[in-house]
């Protein structure tokens, strides 16, 4: 890899910049960032790489372009770089849903340009380059998206790239990807937003000061419900079919829980509560979370 | 305070034992624990206090009795100690819902014996005395329950006790308590159990290995969904009326979110996502959670 161009230098973009430099993956790093606020932060942080004034400038000179913007910006950026990407360049992105963005890419990206999508399973409730971290992607899964026309050598390039970054990789179709993450990520975020919203409504209606008693569980959800709203709007809209199915399954199960509770069905509820407990140990065994109680936070 | 009797020495009971000794709150500590497994652990941990063989033995000799068992055990224990509690003794408990347990207490506790309920907002997904901690209740809210006949001097005794333990106290009616915690604690737990259950069902149906990709959000919920099943069954059953209302509000709001997503209602969804974000900062300001991103876990 010679030159890498990061478009969008927020939490994940800036983490990539840090990691690419630390691991000496690129000769040159170019950075494009839209907001003045973030540009000032990047300069102050002395992040490695050269900030370019237009996406054109970065695109011309790069071998790998990584879209790290919200997915709703892909179209505009594609239209701006279409004429300037070299034929040997590979484009990827780190968006969290894949079917819809794949349609945008097919529709607007010039046919001779190559794009193979990635999705590193990493992030946090905070945004901005100041929160980026060198080890953001270490030991995390990165999903590489294989479509009908995806070339093997492009998958190989991305596979090498993400492994150098420190991630574990796995190849998936956009359809499988969007189904899995509707359940492991998109629904959890929606449910967290919805729980916090319900608590806010309840607080207002009852005129109780209840957020101060949030340490009993609500506080956990408030973290996820503080995630970037533009990014999450895009994900919810782009993966709406799978998310709708996930919501329906969730509501069906919640109504079954309600029935158990109202009929005090001891056997049925205990079976459920014992079953779900097993997932935590599985997650810890799979090293998807730390093993300390309470996330080790106290 | 002279002698304190802890009935049920699991996560919270053992934390109280540790804290009572460290802060020299009692002359003697008596411990009753039902399971042999926990008794062996208590001995191995060399927890302070004397393990008694019957609740009667501890009750006779104590000035303060603290029920730290699941709420479904209150009735049986009350019937065993009714004839042995001294008239000067005060009983409290640390149960998470109050209206139903108050009915049990009124029905079965002898009239001359005093019981004023407490609810320290503390806990974790792990159970057992080996996970107890001296600082479990430090700077945490402890709700003291005031009913019609609650005597002021009993509230004073409990207030002093919990403040010595390190908690902040607030007085509430059982009705207000059960409403607030249906939203800040009981619904969040139910929603977490339900999300994990839905993911398990989805995994089975789709034959996808999805738990390994849980770092995108699901892992947070799996922690809460690993909480003690007996304790949570009791809470769900005891506070079923408030929890049912909370479930209904939650489902109403989730359907509104679904509608926004399906109609791609940008304005409506962004308003919601921005609103809920504010709760996180409020929670951190109120010191109900740590201020590090991602609970500081990485």
Interface residues (C-beta under 8 A of the other chain):
Chain A: X96 X121 X122 X123 X124 X125 X126 X131 X133 X135 X140 X141 X143 X176 X179 X180 X181 X183 X184 X185 X186 X187 X188 X189 X190 X191 X192 X193 X194 X195 X196 X197 X198 X199 X200 X201 X202 X203 X206 X208 X210 X211 X212 X213 X214 X215 X216 X217 X218 X219 X220 X221 X222 X223 X224 X225 X226 X227 X229 X230 X232 X233 X236 X237 X240 X243 X244 X246 X247 X249 X250 X251 X253 X254 X255 X257 X258 X261 X262 X264 X266 X269 X270 X272 X273 X274 X275 X276 X277 X279 X280 X281 X282 X283 X286 X288 X289 X290 X293 X294 X295 X296 X297 X298
Chain B: X96 X121 X122 X123 X124 X125 X126 X131 X133 X135 X140 X141 X143 X176 X179 X180 X181 X183 X184 X185 X186 X187 X188 X189 X190 X191 X192 X193 X194 X195 X196 X197 X198 X199 X200 X201 X202 X203 X206 X208 X210 X211 X212 X213 X214 X215 X216 X217 X218 X219 X220 X221 X222 X223 X224 X225 X226 X227 X229 X230 X232 X233 X236 X237 X240 X243 X244 X246 X247 X249 X250 X251 X253 X254 X255 X257 X258 X261 X262 X264 X266 X269 X270 X272 X273 X274 X275 X276 X277 X279 X280 X281 X282 X283 X286 X288 X289 X290 X292 X293 X294 X295 X296 X297 X298
